[in-house]
Amino acid sequence: MNNAMRHVFSRQAGSAPTRRPYLRWFVTLWFVLLLVVGGLASVTAHTTDAVAPYTVTITSTNFRMPLVTLATDDISDAGNARFSLQNGTPLWYGITLTSTPSGIVPTAANPANDPVSATFLGTMPLLPPMQVFPFDQWNGSYHFETLKLKAAFSGPGQQLQLELNPIEPHAVTLDILTLLLQLLGQKQGNVQIGLLETGALQDVFAVLNDSKDFTALRQNYSQALTTPDAAAVLPHAYACAINITNLLSDASEQAALADVLWKVQGKAVAREAILKAIVDLAQTQFGLAVEGYINNVVGAMAGMFPQSGNPVVLLQTVSTVTPSVTPSQSPTDTPTHVSATPSAISKGV
């Protein structure tokens, strides 16, 4: 073998050992990557299967009248807890909201397709009565007006309370507008579609709050509605009749009231026709008839006012994390670990 061939074989024989360290390094890196990927997959699967750290419970009190009801739609997602309020009475209800922490408020579950819920969950939350609007949310199966709501919670220990108050001033204001429409000859319901227009509620309240006769009427009508003794209602009904007589007889308040009723009815009836009906009624001796009418209306509604408190809905978030407890140890005790078992959590009303 000549020297050239020995040189070639010598280089080939010596090259193998120089490649082996790189091969071992590559194989080791490959196994490390497999372990990392497998560990991430395990963590991901564990996170996906983990139980939510908190859940929502919903309870109600003083819902003794079957015409005002609460429905739990879906509270499985604390960030989108859904529930509904139904009202089958002729009374408006004001909704007082309190929450811990502050700032948790219900919103319309589907505002684009539900103008009633979207409108009456604004700055003055209200639950409308039955037969106010010319459409039926229940497709003719029920005569209830409904608010479909949702609330978002972000952690355990939070709560949202809704109190339904039929004597809340905004609610009584709208009750009186219905009463005035009836006195002026409106024989059918389902005409107050104008309340769903943007800003209509605020405009109505702003105008009527500036009317001294309407303010007095609201106070006396609230007292009449909440008087438990039927015999004691008559003086309040008389006071309401005086307030209505003054309201309809004042020229400046006639114009303001005509404008309000025109907007409430969605401008479907000419404002001039409404004003004429107000003036014509003011020129008659209608005080005694109004007193009797209010007395009858209040008597028919007497059973709709709770004697033990207003209806209340309470949503709360409860932790689902099982606490771990380590008991105190004596020097001779063998350390032990005890897992506390959480109490059952109710998810219904």
Residue pairs with C-beta under 8 A, 6 or more apart in sequence:
51 320
52 78
52 320
53 155
53 156
53 319
53 320
53 321
54 78
54 153
54 155
54 156
54 317
54 318
54 319
54 320
54 321
55 75
55 76
55 78
55 317
55 318
55 320
55 345
55 347
56 75
56 78
56 81
56 153
56 315
56 316
56 317
56 318
56 347
57 75
57 315
57 316
57 317
57 318
57 345
57 346
57 347
58 70
58 72
58 75
58 81
58 83
58 313
58 314
58 315
58 316
58 347
58 348
58 349
59 313
59 314
59 316
59 346
59 349
60 70
60 311
60 312
60 313
60 314
60 349
61 309
61 311
61 312
61 314
62 306
62 308
62 309
62 310
62 311
62 312
63 69
63 70
63 311
64 306
64 308
65 89
65 303
65 304
65 306
66 88
67 87
67 88
67 89
67 144
67 304
68 85
68 86
68 87
68 88
68 89
68 93
68 164
68 311
69 85
69 86
69 88
69 144
70 83
70 84
70 85
70 86
70 311
70 313
70 349
71 83
71 84
71 85
71 86
71 349
72 83
72 347
72 348
72 349
73 82
73 83
73 84
73 109
73 148
74 80
74 81
74 82
75 81
75 82
75 83
75 315
75 347
76 347
78 152
78 153
78 154
78 317
79 152
79 153
79 154
80 150
80 152
81 150
81 151
81 152
81 153
81 315
82 109
82 148
82 149
82 150
83 149
83 150
83 151
83 313
83 315
84 146
84 147
84 148
84 149
85 127
85 146
85 147
85 149
85 162
85 164
85 313
86 142
86 144
86 145
86 146
87 93
87 127
87 128
87 129
87 130
87 144
87 145
87 146
88 130
88 142
88 143
88 144
88 145
89 129
89 130
89 301
89 304
90 129
90 130
90 131
90 178
90 301
91 129
91 166
91 171
91 175
91 301
91 304
92 126
92 127
92 128
92 129
92 166
92 170
92 171
92 172
92 174
92 175
93 126
93 127
93 164
93 165
93 166
93 168
93 171
94 124
94 125
94 126
94 164
94 165
94 166
94 167
94 168
94 169
94 170
94 171
95 125
95 126
95 127
95 162
95 163
95 164
95 165
95 168
96 162
96 163
96 165
96 168
97 105
97 106
97 125
97 160
97 161
97 162
98 160
98 161
98 163
99 105
99 158
99 159
99 160
99 161
100 157
100 158
100 159
101 158
104 151
104 152
104 153
104 158
104 159
104 160
105 121
105 151
105 160
106 121
106 125
106 149
106 150
106 151
106 160
106 162
107 121
107 149
107 150
107 151
108 114
108 117
108 118
108 121
108 147
108 148
108 149
108 150
109 117
109 148
109 149
109 150
110 117
110 148
111 117
111 118
114 137
114 148
115 196
116 128
116 133
116 137
116 145
116 146
116 147
116 196
117 146
117 147
117 148
117 149
119 195
119 196
119 201
120 126
120 127
120 128
120 147
120 201
121 147
121 149
122 201
123 202
124 170
124 201
124 202
124 205
125 162
126 170
126 171
126 174
126 201
127 145
127 147
127 164
128 145
129 145
130 143
130 144
130 145
131 143
131 189
131 190
132 145
132 178
132 189
132 190
132 192
132 195
133 145
133 190
133 192
133 193
133 195
133 196
134 190
134 191
134 193
135 190
136 143
137 144
137 145
137 146
138 144
138 146
151 160
151 315
153 160
153 315
153 317
155 317
156 317
156 318
156 319
157 317
157 319
158 316
158 317
159 314
159 315
159 316
159 317
160 314
160 315
161 312
161 313
161 314
161 315
162 312
162 313
162 314
163 310
163 311
163 312
164 310
164 311
164 312
164 313
165 171
165 310
166 172
166 225
166 304
166 305
166 310
167 222
167 225
167 226
167 305
169 218
169 222
170 205
172 218
172 221
172 222
172 225
173 204
173 205
173 208
173 214
173 218
174 195
175 221
176 214
176 217
176 218
176 221
177 192
177 204
177 260
177 261
177 264
178 192
179 221
179 294
179 297
180 244
180 257
180 261
181 191
181 261
181 264
181 265
183 244
183 281
183 286
183 290
183 293
184 261
184 274
184 277
184 278
184 281
185 277
191 265
191 266
191 268
192 264
192 265
192 266
193 265
193 266
193 268
194 200
194 263
194 264
194 265
194 266
194 267
195 201
195 204
195 264
197 263
197 266
200 263
200 264
203 263
204 260
204 263
204 264
207 256
207 259
207 260
208 214
208 215
208 256
208 260
209 215
210 256
211 247
211 253
211 256
211 257
213 243
213 246
213 247
213 250
213 253
214 243
214 247
214 253
214 257
216 239
216 243
217 240
217 243
217 244
217 247
220 236
220 239
220 240
220 243
221 236
221 240
221 294
223 236
224 233
224 236
224 237
224 240
224 294
224 298
225 298
225 301
225 305
226 305
227 233
227 236
227 298
228 302
228 307
230 299
230 302
233 295
233 298
233 299
234 291
234 295
236 298
237 291
237 292
237 294
237 295
237 298
238 291
240 290
240 291
240 294
241 287
241 288
241 290
241 291
241 294
242 287
244 290
245 282
245 286
245 287
245 290
247 253
247 257
248 254
248 257
248 278
248 281
248 282
249 282
254 275
254 278
254 279
254 282
255 275
257 278
258 271
258 274
258 275
258 278
259 271
261 274
262 269
262 270
262 271
262 274
318 345
320 342
320 345
322 339
322 340
322 341
322 342
323 340
323 342
324 337
324 338
324 339
324 340
325 338
325 339
325 340
326 337
326 338
327 336
327 338
329 335
